[in-house]
Amino acid sequence: MDDPVEDPSAAAGGAADLGELDEAITRCTACPRLVAWREEVAMVKRAAFRDQPYWGRPVPGFGPADAALGIVGLAPAAHGANRTGRMFTGDRSGDVLYRAMYDVGLASQPEAHGLDDGLVLRGARIVSPVRCAPPANKPTPGERDTCAPWLARELELLRPTLRAVVVLGAFGWQALLPILGAAAWRIPSPRPKFGHGAHAELPAADGGPPLHLLGCYHVSQRNTQTGKLTPEMLRAVLEQAKDLAGIG
């Protein structure tokens, strides 16, 4: 990898805009376990994708730089975003998410296959607290904390337009709260608890508008196949978030 980034904090802080941040994220080598895993998966590949090139690098956020709504996941899937290079693209979780986003007017098409499929998000940006695919989909607390500066800087750059955030799953909720509290918003005490349909309004610490924080069960295959999260439940949260974010 050319010019690897070993210190996310320094590199993230030096990014002047989301384009620079996204580019720096793709060069991160800060977590040895994650680097080894993402590259092994990209080399060995899954049989169904054996003839396809794998991204095999950290995955940046996806969506416009003036997004009013943020959608926070967990981490790239080994054979999804770690293969395609775009959040929630190329796996069943993404199939569910983008279908719902399309249904409520946040995405230009209901399917996501790869970087060149023409998909455009409207008013929304998908981000993640961990940017590399972790073994068993379980990053360690240390890996989460090492990766946090990327998301912190992303939120700072989105601050002028960001009005609401939907968090998919408890891991993302717990990872996001400290980052929000260190940025432009105040975390109420007691801290808001994750739950599907949870909603908290975080007052601004910088004199700007507040941020609406909403919880949603993760779009994992387990949740969607068991009915814990239905398309109707997902659309309802996205519709609420879209309204709170002021997206017409």
C-alpha positions as CSV (number, residue, x, y, z in Angstrom):
1,M,0.0,0.0,0.0
2,D,1.4,3.4,-1.0
3,D,1.9,5.9,1.9
4,P,0.1,3.9,4.6
5,V,-1.7,5.7,7.4
6,E,-0.6,4.4,10.8
7,D,-2.1,7.2,13.0
8,P,-5.8,7.8,12.3
9,S,-6.0,10.7,14.7
10,A,-3.3,12.7,12.9
11,A,-4.5,11.8,9.4
12,A,-8.2,12.5,10.2
13,G,-7.5,15.8,11.8
14,G,-5.5,16.9,8.7
15,A,-8.3,16.2,6.3
16,A,-9.8,19.4,4.9
17,D,-12.9,17.9,3.4
18,L,-14.6,14.5,3.0
19,G,-12.8,13.7,-0.2
20,E,-9.4,14.0,1.6
21,L,-10.8,12.0,4.6
22,D,-12.2,9.2,2.4
23,E,-8.9,8.9,0.6
24,A,-6.9,8.7,3.8
25,I,-9.2,6.1,5.3
26,T,-8.5,3.7,2.4
27,R,-4.8,3.8,3.4
28,C,-5.2,3.0,7.1
29,T,-3.0,0.2,8.5
30,A,-3.5,1.0,12.2
31,C,-5.0,-2.3,13.4
32,P,-2.8,-5.3,12.5
33,R,-5.4,-7.9,13.1
34,L,-7.9,-6.2,10.9
35,V,-5.4,-5.6,8.2
36,A,-4.4,-9.3,8.1
37,W,-8.0,-10.4,8.0
38,R,-9.3,-8.0,5.3
39,E,-6.3,-9.0,3.1
40,E,-6.7,-12.7,3.7
41,V,-10.4,-12.6,2.8
42,A,-9.5,-10.6,-0.4
43,M,-7.0,-13.1,-1.4
44,V,-8.8,-16.4,-0.5
45,K,-12.3,-15.0,-1.6
46,R,-15.6,-16.7,-1.4
47,A,-16.4,-19.2,-4.1
48,A,-19.3,-17.2,-5.5
49,F,-17.0,-14.3,-6.0
50,R,-13.8,-16.1,-7.0
51,D,-13.6,-14.3,-10.4
52,Q,-14.1,-10.9,-8.9
53,P,-11.5,-8.5,-7.6
54,Y,-11.8,-7.7,-3.9
55,W,-11.4,-4.2,-2.4
56,G,-9.5,-5.5,0.6
57,R,-9.0,-2.1,2.2
58,P,-10.7,0.1,4.7
59,V,-14.1,1.4,3.5
60,P,-14.9,5.1,3.5
61,G,-18.3,6.6,4.0
62,F,-20.8,6.8,1.2
63,G,-23.1,9.8,0.4
64,P,-23.1,13.5,-0.3
65,A,-20.9,15.9,1.7
66,D,-23.9,18.0,2.6
67,A,-26.0,15.1,4.0
68,A,-28.7,16.0,6.5
69,L,-29.1,12.4,7.7
70,G,-26.4,10.0,8.8
71,I,-26.8,6.2,8.9
72,V,-24.4,4.5,11.2
73,G,-23.6,0.8,10.7
74,L,-21.0,-1.5,12.4
75,A,-18.2,-2.4,10.1
76,P,-17.7,-3.7,6.5
77,A,-18.8,-7.2,5.8
78,A,-16.0,-9.6,4.7
79,H,-17.6,-10.4,1.4
80,G,-19.8,-7.3,1.1
81,A,-18.1,-3.9,1.4
82,N,-14.7,-5.5,1.8
83,R,-15.2,-6.9,-1.7
84,T,-17.0,-4.0,-3.3
85,G,-15.4,-1.0,-1.5
86,R,-18.7,0.7,-0.6
87,M,-20.8,0.5,2.6
88,F,-23.5,-2.1,2.6
89,T,-22.9,-3.0,-1.0
90,G,-22.9,-6.5,-2.3
91,D,-24.5,-8.4,0.6
92,R,-28.0,-9.2,2.0
93,S,-27.9,-6.5,4.6
94,G,-27.3,-4.0,1.9
95,D,-30.1,-5.4,-0.1
96,V,-32.5,-4.7,2.7
97,L,-31.1,-1.3,3.6
98,Y,-31.0,0.1,0.1
99,R,-34.4,-1.2,-0.8
100,A,-35.9,0.6,2.2
101,M,-33.9,3.8,1.4
102,Y,-35.2,3.7,-2.1
103,D,-38.7,3.2,-0.9
104,V,-38.6,6.4,1.2
105,G,-36.7,8.5,-1.3
106,L,-33.2,8.4,0.1
107,A,-31.6,6.3,-2.7
108,S,-31.8,6.5,-6.5
109,Q,-32.2,2.8,-6.9
110,P,-33.2,-0.2,-4.8
111,E,-30.1,-2.3,-5.3
112,A,-26.4,-1.9,-4.7
113,H,-23.9,-4.1,-6.6
114,G,-20.6,-2.2,-6.9
115,L,-18.9,1.2,-7.2
116,D,-20.0,1.6,-10.8
117,D,-23.7,0.7,-10.4
118,G,-24.9,4.3,-10.5
119,L,-26.4,4.4,-7.0
120,V,-26.8,7.9,-5.6
121,L,-27.9,8.7,-2.0
122,R,-30.2,11.7,-1.5
123,G,-29.6,13.8,1.6
124,A,-28.1,10.8,3.5
125,R,-24.6,9.5,4.1
126,I,-23.7,6.0,5.4
127,V,-20.8,5.9,7.9
128,S,-19.3,3.3,10.2
129,P,-17.4,3.3,13.5
130,V,-15.0,0.6,12.2
131,R,-13.7,0.8,8.6
132,C,-12.2,-2.7,8.1
133,A,-14.0,-6.0,8.0
134,P,-13.4,-7.7,11.4
135,P,-13.3,-11.5,12.0
136,A,-16.7,-12.9,12.9
137,N,-18.1,-9.3,12.5
138,K,-16.7,-8.5,16.0
139,P,-14.1,-5.7,16.3
140,T,-12.4,-5.4,19.6
141,P,-12.9,-2.3,21.8
142,G,-9.4,-1.3,21.1
143,E,-10.0,-1.5,17.3
144,R,-13.2,0.5,17.7
145,D,-11.3,3.2,19.6
146,T,-8.4,3.3,17.2
147,C,-10.8,3.8,14.3
148,A,-12.9,6.5,16.1
149,P,-11.0,9.6,14.8
150,W,-12.2,8.8,11.3
151,L,-15.8,9.0,12.3
152,A,-15.2,12.0,14.6
153,R,-13.7,14.0,11.7
154,E,-16.5,12.9,9.3
155,L,-19.1,14.2,11.7
156,E,-17.2,17.5,12.1
157,L,-17.2,17.9,8.3
158,L,-20.9,17.0,8.1
159,R,-21.8,19.3,11.0
160,P,-23.1,22.3,8.9
161,T,-25.9,20.2,7.4
162,L,-26.3,17.1,9.7
163,R,-29.6,17.1,11.6
164,A,-30.4,13.5,12.3
165,V,-28.6,10.1,12.7
166,V,-30.0,6.6,12.5
167,V,-27.9,4.0,14.3
168,L,-28.2,0.4,13.2
169,G,-27.6,-1.7,16.2
170,A,-26.3,-1.4,19.7
171,F,-22.6,-1.6,18.9
172,G,-22.9,1.5,16.6
173,W,-24.9,3.3,19.3
174,Q,-22.3,2.7,22.0
175,A,-19.5,3.7,19.7
176,L,-21.2,6.8,18.4
177,L,-22.2,8.4,21.7
178,P,-18.7,9.3,23.0
179,I,-17.8,10.7,19.5
180,L,-20.9,12.9,19.4
181,G,-20.2,14.1,23.0
182,A,-16.7,15.1,22.0
183,A,-17.9,16.9,19.0
184,A,-20.7,19.5,18.7
185,W,-23.4,17.9,20.8
186,R,-24.2,17.3,24.5
187,I,-25.1,13.8,25.7
188,P,-28.0,13.8,28.2
189,S,-27.6,12.2,31.6
190,P,-28.5,9.4,31.9
191,R,-27.3,8.5,28.5
192,P,-29.9,7.5,25.9
193,K,-30.3,3.8,25.7
194,F,-30.4,1.9,22.4
195,G,-33.6,0.3,21.3
196,H,-35.5,0.0,18.1
197,G,-37.4,3.2,17.7
198,A,-35.4,5.0,20.3
199,H,-35.3,8.8,19.8
200,A,-33.2,11.4,21.6
201,E,-32.6,15.0,20.8
202,L,-29.1,16.1,21.6
203,P,-28.6,19.8,22.2
204,A,-25.8,21.5,20.5
205,A,-22.6,22.5,22.3
206,D,-21.6,25.0,19.6
207,G,-24.7,27.1,19.4
208,G,-25.9,25.3,16.3
209,P,-29.0,23.2,15.8
210,P,-29.6,20.0,17.8
211,L,-29.1,16.5,16.5
212,H,-31.9,13.8,16.5
213,L,-30.5,10.4,17.4
214,L,-32.6,7.4,16.4
215,G,-32.1,3.7,17.0
216,C,-32.9,0.8,14.6
217,Y,-32.2,-2.9,14.8
218,H,-29.3,-3.7,12.6
219,V,-30.1,-5.0,9.1
220,S,-28.2,-8.2,9.7
221,Q,-29.4,-11.3,7.9
222,R,-30.2,-12.8,11.3
223,N,-32.5,-9.9,12.2
224,T,-34.3,-9.7,8.9
225,Q,-34.7,-13.5,8.4
226,T,-36.2,-14.0,11.9
227,G,-38.5,-11.0,11.6
228,K,-36.9,-9.1,14.4
229,L,-36.5,-6.3,11.8
230,T,-39.1,-6.1,9.0
231,P,-39.0,-3.9,6.0
232,E,-42.0,-2.0,7.4
233,M,-40.1,-1.3,10.7
234,L,-37.0,-0.1,8.9
235,R,-39.0,2.2,6.6
236,A,-40.8,3.7,9.5
237,V,-37.5,4.7,11.2
238,L,-36.1,6.0,8.0
239,E,-39.3,8.1,7.3
240,Q,-39.1,9.5,10.8
241,A,-35.4,10.4,10.4
242,K,-36.0,11.9,7.0
243,D,-38.7,14.1,8.4
244,L,-36.6,15.2,11.4
245,A,-33.7,15.9,9.1
246,G,-35.8,18.2,6.9
247,I,-35.3,16.1,3.8
248,G,-38.2,16.8,1.4
